Amino acid sequence: MKISVLVATRNRAAPLLHCLASIAKQRVAAHEVLVLDDASDQLRVSDVLKEAGIRDVRVLRAQTPLGIAAGRNRLVNEASGEALFILDDDAYFDGPDCLTRISDILRERPKTAIVATRIVDHKFSVPRLLIPFPRHQQRCSPGLVDRAQLVSYFLGGAHAIRRSLFERIGGYHDSFVFGEEELDLSYRAIQAGYEIFYSPDIVVHHDPMPSVLQSMGRPQAEIFYHVRNRLFLAKQFLPAAYLAPYLGLWLSRYAISALRNGTFPDYIGGIRSGLRTLGAHTRTPLQGAALSYLRSNHGRLLF
């Protein structure tokens, strides 16, 4: 199976080179490696790779920052592989067989459209796992994280997607910019009858850098997009019985965070923007087989 590896980056030379080195060490080589220079203003990625002697990576450049969702869409549109492995520029493969495992899973599981990985996050002194299970389930079933199984969402820092999924349901919503874009794509994939499969033996390490919004000088915008995107997800996908508790929980959490961080005006802006966009899309709530899938596979309807 031809796998394209896609990496978006902005002003991050050293992490990007570490990321690309781990890709180059894969036993089964990627069909192609594409890097999006998301309007870096402190460097040019093409120059960084040239100085490092890296010749087998194709570099695209955006003239204005696209953000996470639109940046991934740009990469997908330029890629030619049957499968697309999307990797954050501050992440790297743990071993040389990650792409081999992705190929095996997608070949053996035709209904699987997205493969979630075990992401080891090194933000704190004690690493934690970024995996598609609610924390309360992880506490109740510690062995859960070590079992390959169907899940209901994925973490965007390292995941594989079939090209055919994008062709059928479309890509990420460009307007999301930051946060929750994976949940939106997960819900749409499940509604289309596809599965999401978690493979704990595909391990990726994440050495977090400041977010793309911080690098653009807009850190306060993070709360704006989180709030706005949660409102969209609730309206678009949640059955009526879940709407009030879901929005009550998340809007309360974000309000507390905004008050602590002095970003309450952006919180209010996110609510206003979310309410303005509620009528832009026809509501498609999860029901029937899709809702059963979520309930059976660690779905997140509230938390």
Stockholm file with secondary structure:
# STOCKHOLM 1.0

chainA/1-303         MKISVLVATRNRAAPLLHCLASIAKQRVAAHEVLVLDDASDQLRVSDVLKEAGIRDVRVLRAQTPLGIAAGRNRLVNEASGEALFILDDDAYFDGPDCLTRISDILRERPKTAIVATRIVDHKFSVPRLLIPFPRHQQRCSPGLVDRAQLVSYFLGGAHAIRRSLFERIGGYHDSFVFGEEELDLSYRAIQAGYEIFYSPDIVVHHDPMPSVLQSMGRPQAEIFYHVRNRLFLAKQFLPAAYLAPYLGLWLSRYAISALRNGTFPDYIGGIRSGLRTLGAHTRTPLQGAALSYLRSNHGRLLF
#=GR chainA/1-303 SS CCEEEEEEESSCHHHHHHHHHHHHTCSSCCSEEEEEEECCSSCCHHHHHHHTTCCSCEEEEESSCCHHHHHHHHHHHHCCCSEEEEECTTEEESSTTHHHHHHHHHHHCTTEEEEEEEEEECSSSSCEEECSSCHHHHHHCGGGGGSCEEESCCCTTEEEEEHHHHHHHCCCCGGGCSSSHHHHHHHHHHHTTCEEEEEEEEEEEECCCCCHHHHTTCTTHHHHHHHHHHHHHHHHHCCHHHHHHHHHHHHHHHHHHHHHHTCHHHHHHHHHHHHHHGGGSCCCCCCHHHHHHHHHTTCCSCC
#=GC SS_cons         CCEEEEEEESSCHHHHHHHHHHHHTCSSCCSEEEEEEECCSSCCHHHHHHHTTCCSCEEEEESSCCHHHHHHHHHHHHCCCSEEEEECTTEEESSTTHHHHHHHHHHHCTTEEEEEEEEEECSSSSCEEECSSCHHHHHHCGGGGGSCEEESCCCTTEEEEEHHHHHHHCCCCGGGCSSSHHHHHHHHHHHTTCEEEEEEEEEEEECCCCCHHHHTTCTTHHHHHHHHHHHHHHHHHCCHHHHHHHHHHHHHHHHHHHHHHTCHHHHHHHHHHHHHHGGGSCCCCCCHHHHHHHHHTTCCSCC
//
